[in-house]
Structures are given as structure tokens and as C-alpha cells.
Amino acid sequence: MFLAKTKEDLQQVLNSNKDKRIGLVPTMGALHEGHLSLIQKAKAETDFVVVSIFVNPKQFNDPKDLENYPSDLEGDLKKIQEFADCAFCPDINNVYPDDFKEKYFELDHLEEVMEGKHRKGHFQGVCNIVYILLDLVQPDKAYFGIKDYQQLAIIKHMSKVNFPQIEIVPCDIIREENGLAKSSRNLNLSRDEFEKASIIYKNLLEAREMIRSNKSIDQVKEIVQNNFQQENIQLEYFEITDSETLLPVDQKKSKSRGFIAAYVGNVRLIDNLELIE
């Protein structure tokens, strides 16, 4: 596995492999089985896999969240060496030099709902780093997890406009035994908080069953909100949206999805589930 610490290192490696089909897996490190599933999928579908490991400060609206984000570069490199052909691990000055000019991306309503509503500027920061990576690597395929479903939709939108030749590949959510979606942030949960966090997936499953048993959207939302109150866990939002537009729906329709963001202790966790396929 090649280790590229600068854009120049990366370009040299890519030039040596320009005749191969390239797969890109962007990450912020603290890698877990969810990340590894993306990398393994990229390995199966392309000839040369680039994994980026870079904690992007521009997508954090809360400085404490950035400060507390877990990091283990040495451990990450050991985890991916069997599957990745190149690890791109730049420092912040290489990615954002002094003369860097931040781009603005037209994302329509996609950045105004759910995560965008609660994390102002987050998706502009995401798009800036993903744009840089797609532009640098020029992969045939880039792999992103469905756990960050809204982010995936926004990246698809941004890529279609700027990199129509690149295929954005969605990858399934990998879960803990208790149903909690695998996330780097799970490392910040205590054992008790880890178990309590299972409420998120349990309520998504319950919401799906209630929708299928003809309860109204309003009824489902009220029950889920009450469930979180009873467990004394802060629910930031529970939304049921159209799976494609991500706009809220007020009545049952085909292709709707449930989204939850909640704080378990001080750790903010998100998850989602298709309610009607």
C-alpha cells in the first residue's frame, strides 16, 4: 500500500496507475467495519483503491465536535492495508493552503432540511473537501455510506454537476449487534450510553411497522417523540421524507424514509431507514 502525505505524492502514485480503474473511499479516519465494507466493495469493483483519511475542519459547525472527533491514523493504516492500494493522509495545510478559496455549491433545498437545518454550513464544507478529492483522484467510482443519506444525496447532486463521469456508489449501513449504526462517534460513548443508543434503530424499525399498519405520519412522529422522552434521551429531530427529494411528507406515499438525530450523553448520532420502498 502506498502512503501519500501530499497532493504531489498522490498525483505521482496516480500517474503510475492511470491505466487502471480507480476507486475512491473518502473517510475522516477512526475507521470501523462500515468503512471497511466500503473499501472492500471498491476493491471488488475497481483495480486501484484510494482511501483518503482527513478530518475536514470545514464541515464542523461546533469546534468542540471537531476537538473530540476520534483519531487513530496508525491503527487506521493497519486496518486498510489488506484492501487499499493507496492511503492519502494529507495535513490541513496541504489540503487548504493559504491561498485556498472556498467554493460555494448550489444545493437547493437539500442543505436546508434536517442536518442542514441543524448544522449550518456543514454541507458546503463537505462539498468543498469531496470536490477537492474527486478533482485530485478523478476516480471511476467513489463510495459513500447510506448512514449519511442526506450527505450522499448532496454529493450525488454536486458530482452530477461537476463530475458527471464519476459514479457515486451508495453502500449499505453496517450495524452493531444492538442495531446501532457503526460510526466513528460510537467510540465516544460509554458502555451504558452505547446500549441506550440502540433506541435510535429500534424506533426506526417501530416507525416502519407503524407506517405499514396504517398509522398516520403525525401519529408515528408523536409516538417516536414520546419514546425518546420516556428514555430521557434528547431527540433533535425525527423526520419522514420523500426518499428522493428529502422533503417532509405528511401522508403515506411510496419511497419514504425515516431520519433520526439524537444526543446520547454528549454524543450526537444519526441514522435512517427506508419506511416504504
C-alpha positions in Angstrom: 0.0 0.0 0.0 1.3 3.4 -1.0 1.2 6.2 1.6 0.7 9.6 0.1 1.0 12.5 2.5 0.7 15.3 0.0 -1.3 16.1 -3.2 2.0 15.7 -5.0 2.6 12.3 -3.6 -0.9 11.3 -4.6 -0.5 12.6 -8.1 2.7 10.6 -8.6 1.0 7.4 -7.5 -2.0 8.0 -9.7 0.2 8.8 -12.7 1.8 5.4 -12.2 -1.6 3.7 -12.3 -3.5 5.8 -14.8 -4.5 2.8 -16.9 -6.4 1.2 -14.0 -10.0 1.7 -12.9 -9.7 3.9 -9.8 -12.0 3.6 -6.8 -12.0 6.4 -4.1 -13.2 6.0 -0.5 -13.2 9.3 1.4 -13.0 9.0 5.2 -12.2 11.1 8.2 -10.5 8.2 9.9 -11.3 6.3 13.1 -12.2 3.5 10.8 -14.6 0.8 11.6 -16.4 -2.1 9.8 -18.6 0.3 8.0 -15.6 2.0 6.3 -14.0 -1.4 5.7 -17.1 -2.6 3.8 -16.9 0.4 1.5 -13.2 -0.3 0.9 -13.9 -3.9 0.2 -16.7 -3.0 -2.2 -14.3 -0.6 -4.0 -11.6 -3.4 -4.1 -14.1 -5.8 -5.8 -15.3 -3.3 -8.4 -12.1 -1.4 -9.3 -8.4 -2.1 -9.9 -6.8 0.6 -7.7 -8.4 1.8 -4.4 -7.5 5.2 -2.9 -8.6 5.7 0.7 -8.4 9.3 2.0 -8.0 9.9 5.7 -8.5 13.5 6.6 -10.6 15.1 9.3 -12.1 18.0 7.5 -12.5 21.1 9.8 -14.7 22.9 7.3 -17.7 20.6 7.9 -17.7 21.1 11.7 -20.0 23.8 12.9 -19.2 23.1 16.5 -15.4 23.5 17.5 -15.9 21.1 20.4 -17.2 18.4 18.0 -14.0 18.8 15.9 -11.8 18.7 19.0 -13.5 15.5 20.3 -13.5 13.7 16.9 -11.6 10.4 17.4 -8.3 9.8 15.6 -6.0 6.8 15.2 -4.0 7.1 12.0 -1.6 4.3 12.8 -4.5 1.9 13.6 -6.4 3.0 10.5 -3.5 2.3 8.2 -3.2 -1.2 9.7 -6.9 -1.9 9.1 -6.9 -0.9 5.4 -3.5 -2.2 4.2 -5.1 -5.5 3.0 -7.6 -3.8 0.8 -6.4 -0.3 -0.1 -3.7 0.4 -2.7 -3.1 3.9 -1.6 -3.8 5.8 1.6 -4.0 9.6 1.1 -3.3 11.2 4.5 -2.6 14.9 4.0 -2.2 17.6 6.6 -4.5 20.6 6.7 -2.1 23.0 5.0 -1.7 20.7 2.0 -5.5 20.5 1.5 -6.2 24.1 2.4 -3.2 26.3 1.6 -3.2 29.9 2.5 -4.5 30.9 -1.0 -7.4 28.4 -0.9 -10.7 29.9 -2.0 -13.7 28.1 -0.7 -16.3 27.2 -3.3 -20.0 27.8 -3.0 -22.2 25.0 -4.2 -25.8 25.4 -5.2 -27.6 22.7 -3.3 -31.2 24.0 -3.4 -33.4 22.7 -0.5 -31.1 19.7 0.1 -28.9 21.7 2.6 -31.9 23.4 4.3 -33.6 20.3 5.8 -32.5 18.0 8.7 -28.7 18.1 9.0 -28.5 21.3 7.0 -31.1 23.0 9.3 -29.2 22.0 12.5 -25.6 22.3 11.2 -25.4 25.5 9.2 -22.6 25.4 6.6 -21.9 21.7 7.2 -22.7 20.6 3.7 -20.8 23.4 2.0 -17.8 22.1 4.0 -18.5 18.5 2.9 -18.8 19.5 -0.7 -15.6 21.5 -0.7 -13.5 18.5 0.5 -15.3 16.0 -1.7 -14.8 18.3 -4.7 -11.1 18.5 -3.9 -10.8 14.7 -3.6 -12.8 14.0 -6.7 -10.8 16.5 -8.7 -7.5 15.2 -7.4 -8.2 11.5 -7.9 -10.5 11.6 -10.8 -11.9 8.1 -9.9 -14.1 6.0 -11.9 -16.2 5.3 -8.8 -16.4 6.9 -5.4 -18.0 5.1 -2.4 -20.2 6.7 0.3 -22.3 5.1 3.1 -26.0 5.3 3.3 -25.8 6.1 7.0 -25.2 9.7 5.9 -28.1 9.5 3.5 -28.6 13.3 3.2 -24.8 13.8 2.6 -25.0 11.1 -0.1 -27.8 12.8 -1.8 -25.9 16.1 -1.8 -22.7 14.6 -3.0 -24.6 12.9 -5.9 -26.1 16.3 -6.7 -22.7 18.1 -6.6 -20.9 15.4 -8.5 -23.6 15.3 -11.3 -22.9 18.9 -11.9 -19.2 18.9 -11.6 -18.0 15.4 -12.3 -20.7 13.6 -14.4 -18.2 11.0 -15.5 -17.7 9.7 -11.9 -20.2 7.1 -10.5 -21.2 7.7 -6.9 -21.8 4.3 -5.3 -24.1 4.1 -2.2 -23.1 1.4 0.4 -25.3 -0.2 3.0 -25.2 0.6 6.7 -23.2 -1.7 8.9 -24.7 -2.1 12.4 -23.6 -3.2 15.8 -25.2 -6.2 17.4 -27.7 -3.9 19.2 -28.7 -2.3 15.9 -26.7 1.0 16.4 -25.3 2.1 13.1 -21.5 1.8 13.0 -20.0 5.3 13.4 -16.6 6.8 14.5 -18.6 8.7 17.1 -19.6 5.5 18.8 -16.1 5.4 20.3 -17.1 8.4 22.5 -20.0 6.5 24.1 -19.7 4.9 27.5 -20.8 1.3 27.7 -24.2 2.4 29.2 -24.6 5.0 26.5 -23.8 2.5 23.8 -26.6 0.3 25.0 -29.0 3.2 25.3 -28.2 4.3 21.8 -30.0 1.3 20.4 -33.2 3.3 20.9 -32.5 5.0 17.6 -32.7 2.0 15.3 -35.4 0.4 17.4 -37.6 3.5 16.8 -36.9 3.5 13.1 -38.0 -0.1 12.9 -41.1 0.7 15.0 -41.9 3.6 12.8 -41.7 1.3 9.7 -44.1 -1.1 11.3 -46.5 1.6 12.3 -46.5 3.1 8.8 -47.2 -0.3 7.4 -50.0 -0.8 9.8 -51.7 2.4 8.6 -50.9 4.8 11.4 -50.7 8.4 10.2 -47.4 10.3 9.8 -48.5 12.5 12.7 -49.2 9.5 15.0 -45.9 7.9 14.2 -44.0 11.1 14.9 -45.8 11.6 18.2 -45.1 8.0 19.4 -41.4 8.2 18.5 -41.0 11.5 20.2 -42.7 10.1 23.4 -40.4 7.1 23.3 -37.3 9.3 23.4 -38.8 11.4 26.2 -39.5 8.4 28.3 -35.9 7.2 28.0 -34.7 10.7 28.8 -32.7 10.9 25.5 -32.6 14.2 23.6 -34.2 13.8 20.2 -33.0 16.6 17.9 -35.3 15.6 15.1 -37.3 12.7 13.7 -38.4 13.3 10.1 -40.2 11.2 7.5 -39.3 12.4 4.0 -39.6 11.5 0.4 -36.6 9.2 -0.3 -35.5 11.2 -3.4 -36.3 14.8 -2.7 -35.8 14.6 1.1 -38.8 16.9 1.6 -41.1 16.1 4.5 -44.2 14.1 3.8 -47.5 14.5 5.7 -49.2 11.4 4.4 -48.1 7.9 3.4 -46.5 7.6 0.0 -44.2 5.2 -1.9 -40.5 5.6 -1.2 -40.4 7.4 2.1 -37.6 7.3 4.6 -37.2 8.0 8.3 -34.4 10.1 9.8 -33.3 10.5 13.4 -30.7 12.7 15.0 -30.3 12.3 18.8 -27.9 13.1 21.6 -26.9 10.1 23.8 -24.9 11.8 26.5 -22.9 14.4 24.7 -22.6 12.3 21.5 -24.7 13.3 18.5 -25.8 10.2 16.5 -27.8 10.0 13.2 -29.5 7.1 11.5 -32.1 6.4 8.8 -34.2 3.7 7.4 -36.4 3.1 4.4 -40.0 3.0 5.6 -41.8 2.4 2.4 -39.8 1.0 -0.6 
